[in-house]
């Protein structure tokens, strides 16, 4: 039922910036944790950044200091501001929301991804 739709990807030069958006069909506040993942060519999908309900953020080392995850409750959106982009950042970026079920399991929702290509 919950849908997440990413946007904002594209082609950018090394050193440039992009802001990815993830629009949710439900309130962002309903998610216990939201995150951005990415899948680079020839590699497995990996976590990029996470944001929990109290505002705690976590980032994978390669993007620390360059990327920032944020949210806008009114817009029902999650964002990933990406600065100082490198060729290594080229990947499909996915938005993920996680909701804890009452039975102890978790429900995860994924967007279809948006392509980010960083050229030299």
C-alpha positions as CSV (number, residue, x, y, z in Angstrom):
1,X,0.0,0.0,0.0
2,X,2.8,2.4,0.9
3,X,4.6,3.8,-2.1
4,X,7.9,5.5,-2.3
5,X,9.0,7.3,-5.4
6,X,12.5,8.7,-5.9
7,X,13.4,11.6,-8.1
8,X,16.2,14.0,-8.7
9,X,18.7,11.7,-10.2
10,X,20.6,12.6,-13.3
11,X,24.0,13.2,-14.9
12,X,26.3,15.5,-13.0
13,X,30.0,16.4,-13.3
14,X,32.5,15.4,-10.7
15,X,32.4,18.0,-7.9
16,X,28.8,18.8,-8.6
17,X,25.7,18.5,-6.5
18,X,22.3,16.8,-6.7
19,X,19.4,16.6,-4.3
20,X,17.4,13.4,-4.4
21,X,13.8,13.3,-3.2
22,X,11.7,10.4,-2.0
23,X,8.0,11.1,-2.0
24,X,5.9,8.9,0.2
25,X,2.2,8.1,-0.1
26,X,1.9,8.0,3.7
27,X,3.1,10.2,6.5
28,X,6.9,10.2,6.9
29,X,6.3,10.0,10.6
30,X,4.8,6.6,10.3
31,X,8.2,5.1,9.5
32,X,10.5,4.1,12.3
33,X,13.5,4.6,10.1
34,X,14.1,5.9,6.6
35,X,17.2,5.5,4.6
36,X,18.9,5.9,1.3
37,X,20.6,2.9,-0.3
38,X,22.6,2.7,-3.5
39,X,23.7,0.0,-5.9
40,X,26.8,0.8,-7.9
41,X,27.7,-1.0,-11.1
42,X,28.9,-4.5,-10.3
43,X,28.3,-4.1,-6.6
44,X,25.7,-5.1,-4.1
45,X,23.1,-2.6,-2.7
46,X,24.6,-0.8,0.2
47,X,23.3,1.6,2.8
48,X,24.2,5.3,2.2
49,X,22.4,7.1,5.0
50,X,19.7,6.5,7.6
51,X,17.4,8.7,9.6
52,X,15.3,7.6,12.6
53,X,12.3,9.2,14.2
54,X,14.3,11.2,16.8
55,X,16.5,12.7,14.0
56,X,19.6,10.5,14.5
57,X,21.5,10.1,11.2
58,X,24.1,7.6,10.1
59,X,26.2,7.7,7.0
60,X,28.5,5.2,5.3
61,X,32.1,6.4,5.5
62,X,32.6,7.2,1.8
63,X,29.8,9.9,1.9
64,X,30.4,11.4,5.3
65,X,30.9,15.2,5.1
66,X,29.4,15.2,1.6
67,X,25.9,13.8,1.8
68,X,23.1,14.9,4.1
69,X,19.8,13.0,4.7
70,X,16.8,15.0,5.8
71,X,13.0,15.0,5.8
72,X,10.1,17.3,5.4
73,X,7.0,16.0,7.2
74,X,4.7,18.5,5.5
75,X,5.9,17.4,2.1
76,X,5.9,13.7,3.0
77,X,9.4,13.6,1.6
78,X,12.9,12.3,2.4
79,X,15.8,14.0,0.8
80,X,19.5,13.2,0.2
81,X,21.6,16.2,-0.5
82,X,24.7,15.1,-2.4
83,X,27.7,17.5,-2.7
84,X,31.2,17.1,-4.0
85,X,30.1,14.2,-6.1
86,X,32.6,11.6,-7.3
87,X,32.6,9.1,-10.0
88,X,32.4,6.4,-7.3
89,X,29.0,7.8,-6.3
90,X,27.5,6.6,-9.6
91,X,24.7,4.2,-8.7
92,X,21.0,3.7,-8.6
93,X,19.8,5.3,-5.4
94,X,16.9,3.8,-3.5
95,X,14.6,5.2,-0.8
96,X,13.7,2.8,2.0
97,X,11.2,3.1,4.8
98,X,11.0,0.7,7.7
99,X,8.0,0.1,10.0
100,X,8.0,-2.1,13.0
101,X,5.0,-4.5,13.2
102,X,3.3,-5.4,16.4
103,X,4.4,-9.0,16.1
104,X,8.1,-8.0,16.2
105,X,8.8,-8.2,12.5
106,X,9.6,-5.3,10.2
107,X,7.9,-4.1,7.1
108,X,10.2,-2.5,4.5
109,X,9.1,-0.4,1.6
110,X,11.3,0.4,-1.3
111,X,11.2,2.9,-4.2
112,X,12.2,1.8,-7.7
113,X,15.3,3.9,-7.6
114,X,16.7,6.9,-9.4
115,X,19.9,6.8,-11.5
116,X,22.8,9.1,-10.5
117,X,25.7,9.3,-12.9
118,X,28.8,11.3,-12.1
119,X,31.0,12.0,-15.0
120,X,34.6,13.1,-15.0
